[in-house]
Amino acid sequence: MAEPLKNGETCLEFQNAEGLVSMIERALSMDDRNVARMRGAVRDYYDRFLAPKAFAEELRRSKAGRIFLNAEENSVRFVFPGMVFPWDDPAGAQGRGGRRGAMRQRIGDRR
């Protein structure tokens, strides 16, 4: 979903230990203007792709038939605000395939 990071704009890329040393030296030698530019680009990248609200909006716009989430107890509330979840009502998950089964039934396929 997110566009890749770009070396020198939103990250400092390296492949091995020697490259890591080289990138650390590069970072330490960057002038204030370049540090501020890169910091701003990283902040924009986070706001556009990684912030919970941006991630939830991307999921909502997704044309995927199914969406699987990790850390449901924490992250799914950003996607489905106000929804009651099985872990909110322990009795609600009984008899419907446990917690995950109840979650799939309540959210269903996004078609």
Residue pairs with C-beta under 8 A, 6 or more apart in sequence:
1 49
1 55
1 58
1 62
2 45
2 48
2 49
2 50
2 58
3 49
5 11
5 13
5 45
7 13
8 38
9 38
9 41
10 38
10 41
10 42
10 45
11 42
12 23
12 26
12 27
13 19
13 23
14 20
14 22
14 23
30 38
47 54
48 54
49 55
49 58
52 75
52 78
53 78
55 78
56 78
56 79
59 67
59 79
60 79
62 110
64 110
65 109
65 110
65 111
66 109
66 110
67 79
67 110
69 75
69 76
69 79
72 85
72 87
72 103
73 85
73 87
76 83
76 85
76 103
76 107
77 83
77 85
80 107
83 106
83 107
84 92
84 106
85 103
85 106
86 92
86 93
86 99
86 102
86 103
86 106
87 93
87 99
92 102
93 99
93 101
93 102
96 102
96 105
97 104
97 105
